[in-house]
Amino acid sequence: MAVACGESFTTVVAEQGDVWAFGRGDHGQLGLGTDEDQLLPALLGKGGDVYDGEAVVLIAAGFAHTACVTAKGTLWSWGDGGDG
């Protein structure tokens, strides 16, 4: 398991490599396909919507973005890309 916290949001990687997110979502940083806040943990992309169904092994969060690395070494990111 892994946890990453951004500005007013949290992401969690479960043992199976699934990603859960909750908190502020105004820049798409939760990865749920909306810019709405999420009060309870929500599962991202089960079946491959966010990271092609690959198990996530690392996760990081910034002010309004999230990035993860899968077991196959693929890097995924979402949220505000305004600063690079």
C-alpha positions in Angstrom: 0.0 0.0 0.0 1.0 3.6 -0.6 -0.5 7.0 0.2 0.1 10.3 -1.5 -1.4 13.6 -0.4 -1.7 16.8 -2.5 -3.3 20.1 -1.7 -6.6 19.0 -0.1 -6.8 15.6 -1.7 -5.5 12.1 -1.0 -4.7 9.1 -3.2 -4.2 5.5 -2.0 -2.8 2.4 -3.7 -4.3 -0.8 -2.4 -2.5 -4.1 -2.1 -3.8 -5.3 -5.5 -2.5 -2.1 -7.2 -5.9 -0.3 -7.5 -5.9 3.4 -6.9 -8.5 5.2 -4.7 -8.9 8.9 -4.4 -10.8 11.5 -2.4 -10.9 15.1 -1.5 -10.8 18.2 -3.6 -11.1 17.5 -7.4 -11.3 20.9 -9.0 -8.4 20.3 -11.4 -9.1 16.7 -12.2 -6.4 15.6 -9.8 -8.5 12.8 -8.4 -8.5 11.0 -11.8 -12.3 10.4 -11.7 -13.1 12.1 -15.0 -14.7 15.1 -13.3 -13.7 18.2 -11.5 -16.0 17.6 -8.6 -14.9 17.0 -5.0 -15.2 13.4 -3.7 -15.9 13.1 0.1 -15.5 9.3 0.2 -12.7 7.2 -1.4 -13.6 6.3 -5.0 -11.9 3.7 -7.1 -10.2 4.9 -10.2 -10.5 3.2 -13.6 -11.1 -0.4 -12.6 -10.7 -2.3 -15.9 -8.2 0.2 -17.3 -9.8 3.6 -17.6 -6.9 5.4 -16.0 -3.8 3.1 -16.2 -4.7 0.4 -18.7 -5.6 -2.1 -16.0 -1.9 -2.4 -14.8 -1.2 -2.6 -11.1 0.1 0.6 -9.6 3.2 0.3 -7.5 4.1 4.0 -6.8 2.1 7.1 -6.5 2.9 10.8 -5.9 0.8 13.9 -5.6 1.4 17.6 -6.0 -0.6 20.7 -5.5 -3.3 19.7 -8.1 -1.9 16.7 -10.0 -1.2 13.0 -9.4 1.3 10.6 -11.0 1.7 6.9 -10.7 4.0 4.2 -12.0 2.7 0.7 -12.8 4.3 -2.7 -12.3 5.3 -2.6 -16.0 7.1 0.7 -15.5 4.5 2.9 -17.3 4.1 6.5 -15.9 0.6 8.0 -15.8 -0.3 11.5 -14.7 -3.5 13.5 -14.4 -4.8 16.8 -13.0 -3.5 20.3 -13.6 -0.4 20.5 -15.9 -0.2 24.3 -15.8 3.3 24.2 -14.3 4.9 21.6 -16.4 
